[in-house]
Amino acid sequence: MDTSDAFISQAIARGSAGGLSALTGPARMVFLISEAEVLCDKDGIDSFVDRYGASGVTELAAAYSTVGADEIASVLREVAKSLPEVPDTLLSRANDEITSRLGYRYEDIARAVLALQSTQ
């Protein structure tokens, strides 16, 4: 297993066990993206919004921007600005983009992890 793969697996495991507050730096980015993917697939983006609020959505937008998913980042910034009354069409767009993994792949996350680790 490559070091970024191990880091990603560990970040998700730590976040799942201890929540977002147990993570810092690149691990937060990895966990937020993973959490958004899971929650959007299972219950919809509104479950992420309910759990993490505006600051979490804003941080998620930054995470997606870091991995090159600029369209997802843009729609998430709109969601964060619209809170607490987000139009259903905007939530639906965000959910569709996240569930389709628009603009990024696993390899983009792995590259971002390596880049972020090299700057710390």
ChimeraX attribute file (.defattr): number of C-alpha atoms within 10 A of each C-alpha:
attribute: neighborCount
match mode: 1-to-1
recipient: residues
	/A:1	6
	/A:2	7
	/A:3	11
	/A:4	17
	/A:5	15
	/A:6	11
	/A:7	18
	/A:8	21
	/A:9	14
	/A:10	15
	/A:11	24
	/A:12	23
	/A:13	13
	/A:14	17
	/A:15	20
	/A:16	14
	/A:17	10
	/A:18	11
	/A:19	13
	/A:20	20
	/A:21	8
	/A:22	13
	/A:23	17
	/A:24	11
	/A:25	11
	/A:26	22
	/A:27	22
	/A:28	22
	/A:29	27
	/A:30	26
	/A:31	26
	/A:32	25
	/A:33	20
	/A:34	17
	/A:35	18
	/A:36	21
	/A:37	20
	/A:38	16
	/A:39	20
	/A:40	21
	/A:41	15
	/A:42	11
	/A:43	11
	/A:44	20
	/A:45	26
	/A:46	19
	/A:47	14
	/A:48	21
	/A:49	22
	/A:50	12
	/A:51	12
	/A:52	16
	/A:53	15
	/A:54	20
	/A:55	11
	/A:56	17
	/A:57	26
	/A:58	19
	/A:59	20
	/A:60	27
	/A:61	26
	/A:62	20
	/A:63	24
	/A:64	24
	/A:65	17
	/A:66	19
	/A:67	23
	/A:68	18
	/A:69	21
	/A:70	18
	/A:71	17
	/A:72	26
	/A:73	25
	/A:74	16
	/A:75	18
	/A:76	28
	/A:77	18
	/A:78	18
	/A:79	25
	/A:80	21
	/A:81	14
	/A:82	13
	/A:83	13
	/A:84	12
	/A:85	9
	/A:86	15
	/A:87	11
	/A:88	10
	/A:89	9
	/A:90	15
	/A:91	19
	/A:92	15
	/A:93	16
	/A:94	23
	/A:95	24
	/A:96	17
	/A:97	19
	/A:98	27
	/A:99	18
	/A:100	11
	/A:101	14
	/A:102	14
	/A:103	16
	/A:104	17
	/A:105	12
	/A:106	11
	/A:107	12
	/A:108	15
	/A:109	23
	/A:110	20
	/A:111	14
	/A:112	19
	/A:113	23
	/A:114	15
	/A:115	12
	/A:116	14
	/A:117	13
	/A:118	8
	/A:119	6
	/A:120	7
